[in-house]
Amino acid sequence: MALSFRSSKYLLITLNLLYLVIAFILVGVAAYARLSIYVTSVHIVGGIIACGVFLFVLAVAGLLGAIKHNQPILFFYIILLFGLFLVQFSVACACLSLSSDYQQILVETAWKQSSNNSKLTVMTAFKCCGFSRADLSSSAALGYPPCKLAKLSCCDTPEGKTAKCCQGSDVGNSTFCPCTTACWTVIQERLSTGVRVTGATSLFFSVIELLGVWTALRYRHQRDPLLDPNSVL
Protein backbone atom coordinates (compact mmCIF):
# COMPACT_ATOMS: atom_id res chain seq x y z
CA MET A 1 0.00 0.00 0.00
CA ALA A 2 2.78 2.41 0.97
CA LEU A 3 4.78 1.60 -2.17
CA SER A 4 1.71 2.04 -4.34
CA PHE A 5 1.01 5.42 -2.75
CA ARG A 6 4.58 6.61 -3.23
CA SER A 7 4.67 5.34 -6.82
CA SER A 8 1.50 7.26 -7.69
CA LYS A 9 2.86 10.37 -5.98
CA TYR A 10 6.22 10.32 -7.77
CA LEU A 11 4.63 9.50 -11.12
CA LEU A 12 2.26 12.46 -10.76
CA ILE A 13 5.14 14.75 -9.82
CA THR A 14 7.14 13.56 -12.84
CA LEU A 15 4.23 14.14 -15.20
CA ASN A 16 3.69 17.66 -13.90
CA LEU A 17 7.37 18.46 -14.27
CA LEU A 18 6.99 17.34 -17.89
CA TYR A 19 3.99 19.67 -18.25
CA LEU A 20 6.13 22.52 -16.92
CA VAL A 21 8.77 21.85 -19.56
CA ILE A 22 6.09 21.80 -22.28
CA ALA A 23 4.68 25.09 -20.98
CA PHE A 24 8.10 26.77 -21.20
CA ILE A 25 8.54 25.37 -24.72
CA LEU A 26 5.18 26.82 -25.79
CA VAL A 27 6.06 30.27 -24.46
CA GLY A 28 9.50 30.07 -26.08
CA VAL A 29 8.04 29.04 -29.43
CA ALA A 30 5.57 31.92 -29.25
CA ALA A 31 8.36 34.40 -28.54
CA TYR A 32 10.42 33.05 -31.44
CA ALA A 33 7.41 33.17 -33.77
CA ARG A 34 6.71 36.77 -32.83
CA LEU A 35 10.27 37.78 -33.63
CA SER A 36 10.34 35.89 -36.93
CA ILE A 37 8.72 36.99 -40.18
CA TYR A 38 6.70 33.81 -40.57
CA VAL A 39 4.04 34.62 -37.97
CA THR A 40 2.80 38.21 -37.92
CA SER A 41 -0.57 37.68 -36.21
CA VAL A 42 -0.63 38.85 -32.61
CA HIS A 43 -3.72 36.69 -31.98
CA ILE A 44 -1.88 33.48 -32.92
CA VAL A 45 1.09 34.31 -30.71
CA GLY A 46 -1.20 35.37 -27.88
CA GLY A 47 -3.10 32.10 -28.13
CA ILE A 48 0.11 30.06 -27.89
CA ILE A 49 1.28 32.08 -24.88
CA ALA A 50 -2.13 31.66 -23.21
CA CYS A 51 -1.92 27.88 -23.67
CA GLY A 52 1.57 27.88 -22.19
CA VAL A 53 0.52 29.97 -19.18
CA PHE A 54 -2.56 27.80 -18.58
CA LEU A 55 -0.48 24.62 -18.71
CA PHE A 56 2.10 26.19 -16.37
CA VAL A 57 -0.55 27.08 -13.77
CA LEU A 58 -2.13 23.64 -14.13
CA ALA A 59 1.24 21.93 -13.65
CA VAL A 60 2.02 23.99 -10.55
CA ALA A 61 -1.39 23.09 -9.12
CA GLY A 62 -0.71 19.44 -9.92
CA LEU A 63 2.64 19.58 -8.14
CA LEU A 64 1.08 21.15 -5.05
CA GLY A 65 -1.71 18.60 -5.03
CA ALA A 66 0.74 15.73 -5.45
CA ILE A 67 3.19 16.89 -2.79
CA LYS A 68 0.55 17.79 -0.18
CA HIS A 69 -2.01 15.17 -1.22
CA ASN A 70 -4.57 17.97 -1.16
CA GLN A 71 -8.02 16.67 -2.10
CA PRO A 72 -9.63 19.92 -3.39
CA ILE A 73 -6.61 20.81 -5.53
CA LEU A 74 -6.47 17.31 -7.00
CA PHE A 75 -10.22 17.41 -7.73
CA PHE A 76 -10.06 20.61 -9.79
CA TYR A 77 -6.77 19.50 -11.32
CA ILE A 78 -8.39 16.30 -12.63
CA ILE A 79 -11.32 18.23 -14.14
CA LEU A 80 -9.14 20.83 -15.88
CA LEU A 81 -6.60 18.29 -17.11
CA PHE A 82 -9.34 16.09 -18.53
CA GLY A 83 -10.82 19.12 -20.32
CA LEU A 84 -7.39 19.88 -21.76
CA PHE A 85 -7.10 16.27 -22.88
CA LEU A 86 -10.41 16.49 -24.75
CA VAL A 87 -9.35 19.68 -26.54
CA GLN A 88 -5.91 18.35 -27.48
CA PHE A 89 -7.27 14.99 -28.60
CA SER A 90 -9.80 16.79 -30.81
CA VAL A 91 -7.01 18.87 -32.34
CA ALA A 92 -4.98 15.72 -33.00
CA CYS A 93 -7.89 14.00 -34.73
CA ALA A 94 -8.65 17.10 -36.80
CA CYS A 95 -5.02 17.48 -37.93
CA LEU A 96 -4.55 13.81 -38.80
CA SER A 97 -7.81 13.69 -40.78
CA LEU A 98 -7.27 16.96 -42.68
CA SER A 99 -7.05 16.17 -46.40
CA SER A 100 -4.83 18.05 -48.85
CA ASP A 101 -7.88 19.41 -50.70
CA TYR A 102 -9.30 20.88 -47.52
CA GLN A 103 -5.89 22.30 -46.63
CA GLN A 104 -5.87 24.15 -49.95
CA ILE A 105 -9.39 25.49 -49.32
CA LEU A 106 -8.32 26.80 -45.91
CA VAL A 107 -5.18 28.46 -47.26
CA GLU A 108 -7.06 29.96 -50.22
CA THR A 109 -9.63 31.43 -47.85
CA ALA A 110 -6.89 32.89 -45.66
CA TRP A 111 -5.12 34.30 -48.75
CA LYS A 112 -8.31 35.99 -49.97
CA GLN A 113 -8.85 37.61 -46.59
CA SER A 114 -5.23 38.74 -46.20
CA SER A 115 -3.99 42.22 -46.97
CA ASN A 116 -1.33 42.87 -49.61
CA ASN A 117 1.20 43.46 -46.83
CA SER A 118 0.51 40.01 -45.40
CA LYS A 119 0.76 38.43 -48.85
CA LEU A 120 4.02 40.26 -49.44
CA THR A 121 5.37 38.92 -46.14
CA VAL A 122 4.59 35.36 -47.27
CA MET A 123 6.11 35.92 -50.71
CA THR A 124 9.28 37.36 -49.21
CA ALA A 125 9.62 34.56 -46.65
CA PHE A 126 9.04 31.68 -49.08
CA LYS A 127 10.60 33.30 -52.18
CA CYS A 128 7.46 32.74 -54.23
CA CYS A 129 5.32 34.79 -56.60
CA GLY A 130 1.53 34.74 -56.33
CA PHE A 131 -0.66 32.08 -54.79
CA SER A 132 -1.17 29.67 -57.69
CA ARG A 133 -1.62 31.75 -60.85
CA ALA A 134 0.66 34.42 -62.28
CA ASP A 135 -1.96 36.15 -64.44
CA LEU A 136 -3.97 37.71 -61.61
CA SER A 137 -3.86 41.34 -60.56
CA SER A 138 -3.71 42.54 -56.97
CA SER A 139 -7.43 43.35 -57.04
CA ALA A 140 -8.45 39.74 -57.80
CA ALA A 141 -9.58 37.40 -55.01
CA LEU A 142 -6.40 35.33 -55.30
CA GLY A 143 -4.37 38.29 -56.52
CA TYR A 144 -1.08 39.49 -55.10
CA PRO A 145 1.14 42.59 -55.02
CA PRO A 146 3.93 42.98 -57.62
CA CYS A 147 6.53 40.30 -56.99
CA LYS A 148 9.40 42.78 -57.35
CA LEU A 149 8.40 44.09 -53.92
CA ALA A 150 9.33 40.68 -52.50
CA LYS A 151 12.85 41.18 -53.92
CA LEU A 152 12.76 38.01 -55.99
CA SER A 153 15.72 37.35 -58.26
CA CYS A 154 13.42 36.33 -61.12
CA CYS A 155 12.12 39.89 -61.30
CA ASP A 156 15.63 41.25 -61.92
CA THR A 157 15.90 39.43 -65.25
CA PRO A 158 15.08 41.19 -68.55
CA GLU A 159 11.81 39.24 -68.71
CA GLY A 160 10.97 40.25 -65.17
CA LYS A 161 11.40 43.96 -65.89
CA THR A 162 8.48 43.82 -68.32
CA ALA A 163 6.38 41.08 -66.72
CA LYS A 164 3.07 42.05 -65.15
CA CYS A 165 3.59 39.60 -62.29
CA CYS A 166 6.76 41.42 -61.27
CA GLN A 167 5.97 45.03 -62.12
CA GLY A 168 2.21 45.02 -61.61
CA SER A 169 -0.63 44.86 -64.12
CA ASP A 170 -0.60 48.64 -64.60
CA VAL A 171 3.13 48.86 -65.35
CA GLY A 172 4.15 45.58 -66.99
CA ASN A 173 3.19 44.75 -70.55
CA SER A 174 4.09 41.07 -70.74
CA THR A 175 1.88 38.26 -69.49
CA PHE A 176 4.85 35.88 -69.35
CA CYS A 177 6.05 35.43 -65.77
CA PRO A 178 9.68 34.37 -65.22
CA CYS A 179 8.89 33.46 -61.61
CA THR A 180 7.88 29.81 -61.69
CA THR A 181 7.47 29.12 -57.97
CA ALA A 182 3.94 29.76 -56.70
CA CYS A 183 3.39 30.22 -52.98
CA TRP A 184 0.91 27.34 -52.72
CA THR A 185 3.57 24.94 -54.01
CA VAL A 186 5.86 25.88 -51.12
CA ILE A 187 3.12 26.21 -48.52
CA GLN A 188 1.53 22.86 -49.41
CA GLU A 189 4.66 20.87 -48.65
CA ARG A 190 5.38 22.66 -45.38
CA LEU A 191 1.74 22.69 -44.31
CA SER A 192 1.30 18.96 -44.90
CA THR A 193 4.41 18.23 -42.85
CA GLY A 194 3.37 20.66 -40.13
CA VAL A 195 -0.14 19.25 -39.89
CA ARG A 196 1.15 15.68 -39.56
CA VAL A 197 3.72 16.65 -36.95
CA THR A 198 1.17 18.72 -35.02
CA GLY A 199 -1.37 15.90 -35.10
CA ALA A 200 1.11 13.27 -33.96
CA THR A 201 2.51 15.54 -31.23
CA SER A 202 -0.97 16.47 -29.98
CA LEU A 203 -1.95 12.81 -29.92
CA PHE A 204 1.17 11.91 -27.93
CA PHE A 205 0.64 14.65 -25.36
CA SER A 206 -3.07 13.89 -25.07
CA VAL A 207 -2.13 10.34 -24.08
CA ILE A 208 0.32 11.77 -21.52
CA GLU A 209 -2.46 14.02 -20.17
CA LEU A 210 -4.85 11.08 -19.94
CA LEU A 211 -2.17 9.22 -17.97
CA GLY A 212 -1.98 12.25 -15.67
CA VAL A 213 -5.75 12.19 -15.15
CA TRP A 214 -5.68 8.47 -14.33
CA THR A 215 -2.71 8.85 -11.96
CA ALA A 216 -4.23 11.85 -10.15
CA LEU A 217 -7.59 10.10 -9.81
CA ARG A 218 -5.94 6.98 -8.41
CA TYR A 219 -3.64 8.98 -6.13
CA ARG A 220 -6.54 11.06 -4.79
CA HIS A 221 -8.40 7.97 -3.58
CA GLN A 222 -5.36 6.46 -1.87
CA ARG A 223 -4.71 6.97 1.84
CA ASP A 224 -1.38 8.30 3.00
CA PRO A 225 0.16 5.44 5.06
CA LEU A 226 2.01 7.99 7.20
CA LEU A 227 -1.20 9.81 8.09
CA ASP A 228 -2.82 9.19 11.47
CA PRO A 229 -6.13 7.44 10.71
CA ASN A 230 -7.70 9.19 13.72
CA SER A 231 -6.89 12.66 12.35
CA VAL A 232 -9.56 14.74 10.67
CA LEU A 233 -9.01 15.14 6.94
Backbone hydrogen bonds, N-H to C=O, Kabsch-Sander energy under -0.5 kcal/mol:
donor,donor_aa,acceptor,acceptor_aa,energy
5,F,1,M,-2.2
6,R,2,A,-2.5
7,S,3,L,-2.7
8,S,4,S,-2.1
9,K,5,F,-2.2
10,Y,6,R,-2.8
11,L,7,S,-2.3
12,L,8,S,-2.2
13,I,9,K,-2.1
14,T,10,Y,-2.4
15,L,11,L,-2.4
16,N,12,L,-2.0
17,L,13,I,-2.0
18,L,14,T,-1.9
19,Y,15,L,-2.0
20,L,16,N,-1.9
21,V,17,L,-1.9
22,I,18,L,-2.2
23,A,19,Y,-2.3
24,F,20,L,-2.2
25,I,21,V,-2.1
26,L,22,I,-2.4
27,V,23,A,-2.1
28,G,24,F,-2.4
29,V,25,I,-2.8
30,A,26,L,-2.2
31,A,27,V,-2.2
32,Y,28,G,-2.4
33,A,29,V,-2.7
34,R,30,A,-2.0
35,L,31,A,-1.5
36,S,32,Y,-1.4
39,V,33,A,-0.7
40,T,38,Y,-0.5
45,V,41,S,-1.6
46,G,42,V,-2.8
47,G,43,H,-2.2
48,I,44,I,-2.0
49,I,45,V,-2.4
50,A,46,G,-2.4
51,C,47,G,-2.1
52,G,48,I,-2.2
53,V,49,I,-2.7
54,F,50,A,-2.6
55,L,51,C,-2.4
56,F,52,G,-2.0
57,V,53,V,-2.6
58,L,54,F,-2.4
59,A,55,L,-2.4
60,V,56,F,-2.4
61,A,57,V,-2.4
62,G,58,L,-2.2
63,L,59,A,-2.4
64,L,60,V,-2.4
65,G,61,A,-2.6
66,A,62,G,-2.2
67,I,63,L,-2.7
68,K,64,L,-2.4
69,H,65,G,-1.0
70,N,65,G,-0.8
71,Q,69,H,-0.6
74,L,70,N,-2.2
75,F,71,Q,-2.1
76,F,72,P,-2.2
77,Y,73,I,-2.3
78,I,74,L,-2.3
79,I,75,F,-1.8
80,L,76,F,-2.5
81,L,77,Y,-2.6
82,F,78,I,-2.1
83,G,79,I,-2.0
84,L,80,L,-2.3
85,F,81,L,-2.2
86,L,82,F,-2.1
87,V,83,G,-2.0
88,Q,84,L,-2.6
89,F,85,F,-2.7
90,S,86,L,-1.9
91,V,87,V,-2.1
92,A,88,Q,-2.3
93,C,89,F,-2.3
94,A,90,S,-2.4
95,C,91,V,-2.5
96,L,92,A,-2.4
97,S,93,C,-1.4
98,L,95,C,-0.9
99,S,97,S,-0.6
103,Q,99,S,-1.9
104,Q,100,S,-2.0
105,I,101,D,-1.9
106,L,102,Y,-2.3
107,V,103,Q,-2.4
108,E,104,Q,-2.8
109,T,105,I,-2.2
110,A,106,L,-2.1
111,W,107,V,-2.6
112,K,108,E,-2.4
113,Q,109,T,-1.5
114,S,110,A,-0.6
114,S,111,W,-0.8
119,K,115,S,-2.3
120,L,116,N,-2.5
121,T,117,N,-1.9
122,V,118,S,-1.9
123,M,119,K,-2.6
124,T,120,L,-2.4
125,A,121,T,-2.2
126,F,122,V,-2.6
127,K,123,M,-0.9
128,C,123,M,-1.4
129,C,181,T,-2.6
131,F,142,L,-0.6
140,A,137,S,-1.2
143,G,140,A,-1.4
147,C,165,C,-2.7
148,K,166,C,-1.8
149,L,146,P,-1.6
150,A,147,C,-1.2
151,K,148,K,-1.5
152,L,147,C,-0.8
155,C,152,L,-1.1
156,D,153,S,-1.3
157,T,154,C,-0.6
161,K,157,T,-1.6
162,T,159,E,-1.0
163,A,159,E,-0.8
164,K,174,S,-2.8
167,Q,163,A,-2.7
168,G,164,K,-2.1
171,V,168,G,-0.8
172,G,168,G,-2.6
173,N,162,T,-1.7
174,S,162,T,-2.0
180,T,178,P,-0.8
182,A,180,T,-0.8
183,C,130,G,-3.0
184,W,131,F,-2.6
185,T,182,A,-0.5
186,V,182,A,-1.1
187,I,183,C,-3.1
188,Q,184,W,-2.8
189,E,185,T,-1.0
190,R,186,V,-1.8
191,L,187,I,-3.5
192,S,188,Q,-2.4
193,T,189,E,-1.8
194,G,190,R,-2.7
195,V,191,L,-2.9
196,R,192,S,-2.0
197,V,193,T,-2.5
198,T,194,G,-2.8
199,G,195,V,-2.6
200,A,196,R,-2.5
201,T,197,V,-2.7
202,S,198,T,-2.8
203,L,199,G,-2.2
204,F,200,A,-2.2
205,F,201,T,-2.6
206,S,202,S,-2.0
207,V,203,L,-1.6
208,I,204,F,-1.8
209,E,205,F,-2.5
210,L,206,S,-2.2
211,L,207,V,-2.1
212,G,208,I,-1.9
213,V,209,E,-2.3
214,W,210,L,-2.4
215,T,211,L,-2.6
216,A,212,G,-2.7
217,L,213,V,-2.4
218,R,214,W,-2.2
219,Y,215,T,-2.9
220,R,216,A,-2.3
221,H,217,L,-1.1
222,Q,219,Y,-1.1
227,L,224,D,-1.6
231,S,228,D,-2.0
233,L,231,S,-0.5
